[in-house]
Amino acid sequence: MPRCPNPRCQANYPPGTDQCTNPFCQCLLPEAIVAGRYRIETLVGMGGMGAVYRASDTFELEQVALKVLTLTSSNTMDKETAVERFRREARYARQLKHQNIVPVLNFGQDGKLLYLAMPLVTGGTVKSLLQGESPLPTPQAQRYLNDLGEAIDAIHQHPQQIVHRDIKPSNLLIHQKDGRLVVTDFGIARAMQQEKALTQRGWSLGTQHYIAPEQEIGKAEPASDIYAMGVVAYQMFTGLLPFQAIVKSRGAELPAPSTLNPALPPTVDPIIMRAIDIDPTKRYPTAREFADALNKALQAENNSSASTVVDTIVPTGDANIIIRSLIPEHPCSRCGRENRSSSRFCRYCGHSLSDTSALVTGVYQVGYMSDIGRQAKDNEDMLLIAQGLCVTFTPPRPFGLFAVADGLLGPQGKSAGGHNASRLAIETISDVILPLLTTPSPSQHTPGSKTPAGQPQSNRPLPVTPPPETMLAQWMRDAVRQANQFIYHRNADYDTTIASTLTTTLLYKHHLLIASVGDSRAYYYNKSKGLQCITTDHTLAANLVKADLLLPDDVYKSPKRNQHYRYLGQNYQVVIDLFQCEVEVEDSILLCTDGLWHMVRNERMQEVLAQGGDPQKLAQILVHEANEAGGEGNISAIVIYVK
């Protein structure tokens, strides 16, 4: 039965339904077909200019990001303006060919749906990296600003002198393959030459904190994008927006970036301040000049301190690991909603914001590593490490979502696109579960609130809500089921045989839930109880052990340990093992692919976990020992320490 993918709706519909009928939602449902070629898989995000879905292009045999706008009378802007803005975004992005700009592959109209097809970028956004008011590592921020400068100049060099007008962290994506920054969303961009404005009353063109003064009065120009880049630079280097820095400093003037980030040299201060000057004529003429000035100042600092400073920054562009952090800024301890750092009371429920520290510190310590091994040609494994604040249930509490997936080889041990399968599995788990955990429940009404139609709330009792553990278990099953169906459809559409194992773990209030298909394992370690393997292997060797036809120790040498009878992508329906238990403070959870447990026995795993200490060090020890034992396959491990 199709379910609306919008976490605020989640209405169920009979089979064959393509679109949610809720007038305030209207999301496309999984399996819906757009323009006869794009099969909807899941919702990625929603905004003022439509919704973005992950979809399968059945013509080009690839996955895409599909941006869709439904034309109805309930849209805030009129139909003509909506159509023109959508076409303008498609036209600009298709004309701008640059490695730091997300291109448009196709666009058109299907009935009441306008759609844009773009490459799927799954490395996250700069906004997701700027949570918690912490600056980015200086080399990382510098690299992103160089990429942003290249993109902005490419936009401005268009013959019609395009101005993006909405440069902000949520429109800056990180490419999953090489970690480069790419710019997206040309929904409110405008060419300075031969193009009429599309401003309407009630529509704000741009995002408040990044809008240049001249843009606020409707006179956007290329210098306006330089201003927005300057604000982004200030935020990357300090962790704060300019207005937040003024509030925190309790002064009348904007603090210099180096006063907020000791790792930043003072020579950077005038460069950033020039970029955000209120006079557009005093800003840098191009984004490249702005980025070059920053490079020169930072290089001078590196040269002067090269003899005493060791660079410990590790590149984050690992193609086998997805890391997500979803901690709201200044969250309320009652409803979990995000608030301004200067607020004393929650703007949603009125609760005092003086007791939020436990919400953002009560996360789990995690160590992780993925290695190709000694004998494999490619690393087919994928890892997910996601932590955040669950605001679906009250009171809000931290959660941890972790997963390992092992892409399976084809016949004769040949590569069969296993990494595509494992990545698809991990991305689906992330895309399905995280919005459910981090979106406030529709039933969380505040005093005096009204329904969308403006009517007071009814006095009728709300339906009984299942316990959180029951809902979390259902979400886990649904996510793994969808991951299996997406891989199955991929095989059917593209005539491939990709497959993957998947073991995913959700920690919430010391309650552990594990969903598993295949032979990637989950272990639970307690000081008094020792190490327990929680999951069950879905291999022929495991079945022989269960039938007393094979000794447990012989599994490690049996060739049938690599023969799976259950995995993702095999059939449209899959049986999912679900395990639940309570964990205690100082317990550890280990997730690993078979490349680890094939090489390292359970007794040795227990000895390593019993050492305690830094989980990252423990993960590295386990992977190292698997390699020393032969490293027959890809080796991946996630070690989670319960605080």
Residue pairs with C-beta under 8 A, 6 or more apart in sequence:
1 12
1 13
1 14
1 15
2 12
2 13
2 14
2 15
2 17
2 29
2 30
2 31
3 10
3 11
3 12
3 13
3 29
3 30
3 478
4 10
4 11
4 12
4 13
4 20
4 22
4 25
4 27
4 29
5 27
5 29
5 30
5 42
5 43
5 53
5 432
6 20
6 25
6 27
6 43
6 46
7 392
7 435
7 436
7 439
8 25
8 439
8 442
9 20
9 22
9 25
9 27
9 442
11 20
11 21
11 22
11 25
13 20
13 21
13 29
17 29
18 28
18 29
18 32
18 33
19 26
19 27
19 28
19 29
19 32
19 70
20 26
20 27
20 28
20 29
23 72
23 74
24 74
24 452
26 70
26 72
27 43
27 46
27 51
28 34
28 40
28 51
28 53
28 68
28 113
29 40
30 40
30 41
30 42
30 482
31 39
31 40
32 39
32 40
33 39
33 40
34 40
34 55
34 66
34 68
34 110
34 113
34 115
35 108
35 110
35 115
36 110
37 57
37 58
37 59
38 55
38 56
38 57
38 58
38 64
38 66
38 115
38 117
39 55
39 56
39 58
39 489
39 493
40 53
40 55
40 66
41 53
41 54
41 55
41 56
41 63
41 428
41 482
41 486
42 53
42 54
42 428
42 431
42 432
42 482
43 51
43 52
43 53
43 431
43 435
44 52
44 53
44 54
44 65
44 431
45 51
45 52
46 52
48 76
48 187
49 67
49 69
49 85
49 86
49 89
49 185
49 187
49 188
50 67
50 68
50 69
50 70
50 86
50 114
51 67
51 68
51 69
52 65
52 66
52 67
52 68
53 65
53 66
53 67
53 68
54 63
54 64
54 65
54 66
54 120
54 427
54 431
55 63
55 64
55 65
55 66
55 117
56 62
56 63
56 64
56 486
56 489
56 490
56 493
57 63
57 64
57 105
57 117
58 493
60 105
61 493
61 494
63 120
63 424
64 105
64 117
64 118
64 119
64 120
65 117
65 118
65 119
65 120
65 121
66 115
66 116
66 117
66 118
67 115
67 116
67 118
68 113
68 114
68 115
68 116
69 75
69 82
69 86
69 113
69 114
69 115
70 112
70 113
71 79
71 82
71 83
71 112
71 113
71 114
72 112
75 82
76 202
76 203
77 85
77 200
77 203
78 200
81 198
81 200
82 114
83 109
83 114
84 198
85 187
85 188
85 198
86 107
86 114
86 116
86 187
87 107
88 186
88 189
88 190
88 195
88 198
89 104
89 116
89 185
89 186
89 187
89 189
90 104
90 107
90 116
92 155
92 158
92 162
92 186
92 189
92 191
93 101
93 102
93 103
93 104
93 116
93 118
93 184
93 186
94 103
94 104
94 107
95 158
96 103
96 154
96 155
96 158
96 162
97 103
98 150
98 151
98 154
99 150
99 180
99 182
100 147
100 148
100 150
100 151
100 154
100 180
100 181
100 182
100 183
101 151
101 154
101 155
101 182
101 183
101 184
102 118
102 119
102 121
102 173
102 182
102 183
102 184
103 118
103 119
104 116
104 117
104 118
105 117
105 118
105 119
106 116
106 117
107 114
107 115
107 116
107 117
108 114
108 115
109 115
118 184
121 173
121 174
121 175
121 176
121 182
121 184
122 176
122 322
122 423
122 427
123 173
123 174
123 175
123 176
123 179
123 317
123 322
124 173
124 174
124 322
124 323
124 324
125 169
125 170
125 171
125 172
125 173
125 174
126 144
126 169
126 170
126 172
126 173
126 174
126 181
126 232
126 236
127 168
127 169
127 170
127 172
128 324
128 325
128 326
129 136
129 169
129 174
129 325
130 136
130 169
130 235
130 236
130 239
131 325
131 326
131 327
131 328
131 329
132 239
132 325
132 327
132 329
132 360
133 239
133 240
133 244
133 329
133 341
134 239
135 141
135 236
135 237
135 238
135 239
135 260
135 261
135 263
135 264
136 144
136 236
136 237
136 239
137 313
138 237
138 263
138 264
138 298
139 311
139 313
140 313
140 316
141 233
141 236
141 237
142 294
142 295
142 298
143 179
143 181
144 172
144 181
144 236
145 229
145 232
145 233
145 236
145 290
145 291
145 294
146 291
146 295
147 180
147 181
147 182
148 167
148 172
148 181
148 183
148 229
148 232
148 287
148 291
149 229
149 286
149 287
149 288
149 290
149 291
150 287
150 288
150 291
151 181
151 182
151 183
151 287
152 164
152 167
152 183
152 225
152 226
152 229
152 287
153 286
153 287
153 288
155 162
155 163
155 164
155 183
155 189
155 225
156 162
156 163
156 222
156 225
156 286
156 287
158 191
159 193
160 191
160 192
160 193
160 194
160 195
161 191
161 192
161 193
161 222
162 186
162 189
162 190
162 191
162 192
163 189
163 190
163 191
163 192
163 220
163 221
163 222
163 224
163 225
164 183
164 186
164 189
164 225
164 228
165 188
165 189
165 190
165 205
165 206
165 215
165 220
165 224
165 225
166 185
166 187
166 188
166 189
166 205
166 206
166 207
166 210
166 228
167 183
167 210
167 225
167 228
167 229
167 232
168 207
168 209
168 210
168 228
168 232
169 232
169 235
171 183
171 184
171 185
172 181
172 182
172 183
172 184
172 232
173 181
173 182
173 183
173 184
174 180
174 181
174 182
174 317
175 181
175 182
176 319
176 322
177 317
177 319
178 317
179 315
179 316
179 317
188 205
188 206
190 197
190 198
190 220
192 221
192 222
197 218
199 205
199 218
205 215
205 218
205 220
206 215
206 220
206 228
209 231
209 241
209 242
209 243
210 227
210 228
210 231
210 232
211 224
211 227
211 228
212 220
212 223
212 224
212 227
212 228
212 280
213 278
214 220
214 221
214 223
214 224
214 280
215 224
215 227
221 280
223 280
223 281
223 283
224 280
225 287
226 275
226 280
226 283
226 284
226 286
226 287
226 290
227 275
227 276
227 277
227 280
227 283
229 275
229 287
229 290
230 272
230 274
230 275
230 276
230 283
230 290
231 241
231 242
231 276
233 272
233 275
233 290
233 294
234 240
234 241
234 242
234 245
234 257
234 272
234 276
235 241
237 257
237 261
237 264
237 268
237 272
238 245
238 257
238 260
238 261
238 264
239 260
239 261
240 248
240 260
242 254
242 276
244 340
244 341
244 342
245 254
245 255
245 260
246 252
246 253
246 254
246 255
247 341
247 342
248 341
248 342
249 255
254 273
256 266
256 269
256 273
257 264
257 268
257 269
257 272
258 264
258 265
258 266
258 268
258 269
265 297
265 298
265 300
265 301
267 297
267 300
267 301
268 294
268 297
268 298
271 290
271 293
271 294
271 297
272 294
274 282
274 283
274 284
275 283
275 284
275 290
276 283
277 283
283 290
284 290
284 293
302 309
316 323
318 370
319 379
319 419
320 370
320 379
320 381
320 382
320 383
320 419
320 636
321 368
321 370
321 382
321 383
321 384
321 385
322 382
322 383
322 384
322 385
322 386
322 426
322 427
322 430
323 385
323 386
324 384
324 385
324 386
324 387
324 388
324 401
324 430
324 434
325 386
325 387
325 388
326 386
326 387
326 388
326 389
326 434
326 437
326 438
327 360
327 363
327 387
327 388
327 389
328 336
328 337
328 338
328 389
328 391
329 338
329 339
329 340
329 341
330 338
330 339
330 340
330 341
330 343
330 353
330 356
331 337
331 338
331 339
331 356
331 359
331 360
331 389
331 391
331 396
332 339
332 346
332 348
332 349
332 351
332 353
332 356
332 396
333 351
333 353
333 355
333 356
333 358
333 359
333 395
333 396
334 346
334 349
334 351
334 394
334 395
334 396
335 346
335 348
335 349
335 351
335 391
335 394
335 396
335 440
335 444
335 446
336 359
336 389
336 390
336 391
336 394
336 395
336 396
336 440
337 346
337 347
337 348
337 349
337 391
337 440
339 346
339 347
339 348
339 353
340 347
343 353
344 352
344 353
344 354
345 351
345 352
345 353
346 352
346 353
348 446
349 446
349 447
350 446
350 447
359 389
359 396
359 397
359 398
360 389
360 398
362 397
362 398
362 643
363 387
363 398
363 400
363 643
364 387
364 398
364 400
364 507
364 640
364 641
364 642
364 643
365 614
365 615
365 640
365 641
365 643
366 385
366 387
366 400
366 402
366 615
366 616
366 638
366 639
366 640
366 641
367 614
367 615
367 616
367 617
367 618
367 619
367 620
367 638
367 639
368 383
368 385
368 616
368 619
368 636
368 637
368 638
368 639
369 616
369 619
369 620
369 622
369 623
369 635
369 636
369 637
370 379
370 381
370 382
370 383
370 634
370 635
370 636
370 637
371 379
371 623
371 626
371 627
371 631
371 634
371 635
371 636
372 378
372 379
372 634
373 379
373 595
373 626
373 627
373 631
373 632
373 633
373 634
373 635
374 627
374 630
374 631
374 632
375 630
375 631
375 632
375 633
376 595
376 632
376 633
376 634
377 415
378 415
378 418
378 419
379 419
379 634
380 406
380 407
380 408
380 409
380 415
380 418
380 419
380 422
380 634
381 404
381 405
381 406
381 407
381 419
381 422
381 593
381 595
381 634
381 635
381 636
382 403
382 404
382 405
382 407
382 419
382 422
382 423
382 425
382 426
382 500
383 402
383 403
383 404
383 405
383 426
383 636
383 638
384 401
384 402
384 403
384 404
384 426
384 429
384 430
384 504
385 402
385 638
386 400
386 401
386 402
386 430
386 434
387 398
387 399
387 400
387 401
388 398
388 399
388 434
388 437
388 438
389 396
389 397
389 398
389 399
389 438
390 396
390 397
390 398
390 399
390 437
390 438
390 508
391 437
391 438
391 439
391 440
392 436
392 437
392 438
392 439
392 440
392 441
392 468
392 471
393 441
393 468
394 444
397 508
397 509
399 437
399 506
399 507
399 508
400 505
400 506
400 507
400 640
401 429
401 430
401 433
401 434
401 437
401 504
401 505
401 506
401 507
402 504
402 505
402 506
402 507
402 589
402 591
402 638
402 640
403 425
403 426
403 429
403 502
403 503
403 504
403 505
403 591
404 502
404 503
404 504
404 520
404 591
404 592
404 593
404 636
404 637
404 638
405 421
405 422
405 423
405 425
405 426
405 500
405 501
405 502
405 503
405 520
405 568
405 593
406 418
406 422
406 500
406 501
406 518
406 519
406 520
406 593
406 594
406 595
406 634
406 636
407 417
407 418
407 419
407 420
407 421
407 422
407 423
407 498
407 499
407 500
408 416
408 418
408 421
408 499
408 500
408 501
408 564
408 567
409 415
409 416
409 418
410 416
410 497
416 496
416 497
416 498
416 499
417 496
417 497
417 498
418 498
418 499
418 500
420 490
420 498
421 487
421 490
421 498
421 499
421 500
421 568
421 569
422 500
422 502
424 483
424 486
424 487
424 490
424 498
424 500
425 483
425 487
425 500
425 502
425 568
426 502
428 479
428 482
428 483
428 486
429 479
429 480
429 483
429 502
429 504
432 475
432 478
432 479
432 482
432 483
433 475
433 476
433 479
433 506
436 475
441 465
443 462
443 465
445 457
449 457
450 456
450 457
451 457
465 471
468 508
468 509
469 511
469 513
469 580
472 506
472 508
472 511
472 513
473 513
473 578
473 580
476 504
476 506
476 513
476 515
476 578
477 515
477 576
477 578
479 504
479 515
480 502
480 504
480 515
480 517
480 568
480 574
480 576
481 574
481 576
483 502
483 568
484 517
484 568
484 569
484 572
484 573
484 574
485 572
487 498
487 499
487 500
487 568
487 569
488 568
488 569
488 570
488 571
488 572
490 496
490 498
490 569
491 497
491 498
491 569
497 569
498 569
499 564
499 567
499 568
499 569
499 570
500 518
500 567
500 568
500 569
501 517
501 518
501 519
501 520
501 538
501 564
501 567
501 568
501 593
501 594
502 515
502 516
502 517
502 518
502 520
502 568
503 514
503 515
503 516
503 517
503 518
503 520
503 521
503 522
503 535
503 591
504 514
504 515
504 516
505 512
505 513
505 514
505 522
505 589
505 591
505 640
506 512
506 513
506 514
507 513
507 583
507 589
507 640
507 642
510 582
510 583
510 584
510 585
510 642
511 580
511 581
511 582
511 583
512 524
512 579
512 580
512 581
512 582
512 583
512 589
513 578
513 579
513 580
514 522
514 534
514 535
514 577
514 578
514 579
514 580
515 576
515 577
515 578
515 579
516 522
516 535
516 536
516 576
516 577
516 579
517 538
517 566
517 567
517 568
517 574
517 575
517 576
517 577
518 537
518 538
518 564
518 566
518 567
518 568
519 537
519 538
519 539
519 542
519 561
519 564
519 594
520 535
520 591
520 592
520 593
520 594
521 533
521 534
521 535
521 537
521 590
521 591
521 592
521 594
521 597
522 533
522 534
522 535
522 579
522 589
522 590
522 591
523 531
523 532
523 533
523 534
523 589
523 590
523 591
523 592
523 602
523 605
523 609
524 531
524 532
524 534
524 581
524 583
524 587
524 588
524 589
525 531
525 532
525 587
525 588
525 589
525 590
525 606
525 609
525 610
526 532
526 583
526 584
526 587
527 586
527 587
527 610
530 606
531 602
531 605
531 606
531 609
533 602
534 579
534 581
535 577
535 579
536 542
536 577
537 561
538 564
538 565
538 566
538 567
539 560
539 561
539 562
539 563
539 564
539 565
540 560
540 563
540 564
540 565
541 550
541 555
541 558
541 560
541 561
541 563
542 555
542 561
543 565
544 550
544 558
544 560
545 551
545 552
545 555
550 558
550 560
555 561
556 598
556 601
561 594
561 598
562 594
566 574
566 575
568 574
583 589
583 642
584 642
585 642
585 643
586 612
586 641
586 642
587 641
587 642
588 609
588 615
588 618
588 639
588 640
588 641
588 642
589 639
589 640
589 642
590 605
590 609
590 622
590 637
590 638
590 639
590 640
591 637
591 638
591 640
592 622
592 635
592 636
592 637
592 638
593 633
593 634
593 635
593 636
593 637
594 633
595 626
595 631
595 632
595 633
595 634
595 635
595 636
596 622
596 623
596 626
596 635
596 636
596 637
597 605
598 626
598 632
598 633
599 625
599 626
599 627
599 629
599 630
599 631
599 632
599 635
600 622
600 625
600 626
600 629
604 625
605 622
608 618
608 621
608 622
608 625
609 618
609 639
611 618
615 639
615 640
615 641
616 639
618 639
619 637
619 638
619 639
622 637
622 639
623 635
623 636
623 637
626 635
627 635
